[in-house]
């Protein structure tokens, strides 16, 4: 099954994917500032989280940002939404400095 990759340009989009599709979300992040992307809302009846990873932008520049990648699998047909927010771990969700939302229609 092919992997579908989405990023900041896809924020707010409606996408259609087949069941069992692999989904990757890539968002710029600089964890040295304390801000990290995290899942805010997910319906695991439709989307299965399969982990995340951070890719450094420039390993020769200490403190440099990079990309946070989240991995999901489309589990069952239906419509769902995925929300991620960029905040410090100790902050409330309404204090986030960024958000990413994707509406997903999973087909058979």
Residue pairs with C-beta under 8 A, 6 or more apart in sequence:
1 18
1 20
1 21
1 22
2 21
2 22
3 21
3 22
3 23
3 24
4 15
4 17
4 21
4 22
4 23
4 24
5 24
5 25
5 26
6 13
6 15
6 23
6 24
6 25
6 26
6 102
7 25
7 26
7 27
8 27
8 28
8 100
10 102
11 99
11 100
11 101
11 102
12 101
12 102
12 103
13 102
13 103
14 103
14 104
14 105
15 102
15 103
15 104
15 105
16 104
16 105
16 106
16 107
17 23
17 74
17 104
17 105
17 106
17 107
18 74
18 106
18 107
18 108
19 74
19 75
19 76
19 77
19 106
19 107
19 108
20 73
20 74
20 75
21 73
21 74
21 106
22 50
22 71
22 72
22 73
23 47
23 71
23 72
23 73
23 74
23 104
24 69
24 70
24 71
24 72
25 69
25 70
25 72
25 82
25 84
25 100
25 102
26 67
26 68
26 69
27 37
27 67
27 68
27 70
27 84
27 86
27 98
27 100
28 65
28 66
28 67
28 68
29 35
29 36
29 37
29 54
29 65
29 66
29 67
29 68
29 86
30 63
30 64
30 65
30 66
31 54
31 68
32 63
32 65
34 88
34 89
35 86
35 87
35 88
35 97
36 68
36 86
36 87
36 88
36 89
37 68
37 70
37 84
37 85
37 86
37 98
37 100
38 84
38 85
38 86
38 87
38 89
39 49
39 70
39 82
39 83
39 84
40 83
40 84
40 85
40 93
40 96
40 99
41 81
41 82
41 83
42 49
42 72
42 80
42 82
42 83
43 80
43 81
44 75
45 75
45 76
45 78
45 80
46 74
46 75
46 76
46 78
46 79
46 80
46 104
46 106
47 72
47 73
47 74
47 75
47 80
47 82
47 104
48 72
48 73
48 75
49 70
49 71
49 72
50 71
50 72
50 73
51 70
51 71
52 68
52 69
52 70
52 71
53 68
53 69
53 71
54 66
54 67
54 68
54 69
55 66
55 67
55 69
56 64
56 66
57 64
57 65
57 66
57 67
58 64
70 84
72 82
74 104
74 106
75 106
76 106
77 106
77 107
77 108
78 105
78 106
79 103
79 104
79 105
79 106
80 103
80 104
80 106
81 101
81 102
81 103
81 104
82 101
82 102
82 104
83 99
83 100
83 101
84 99
84 100
84 101
85 93
85 96
85 98
85 99
85 100
86 96
86 97
86 98
86 99
86 100
87 93
87 95
87 96
87 97
88 95
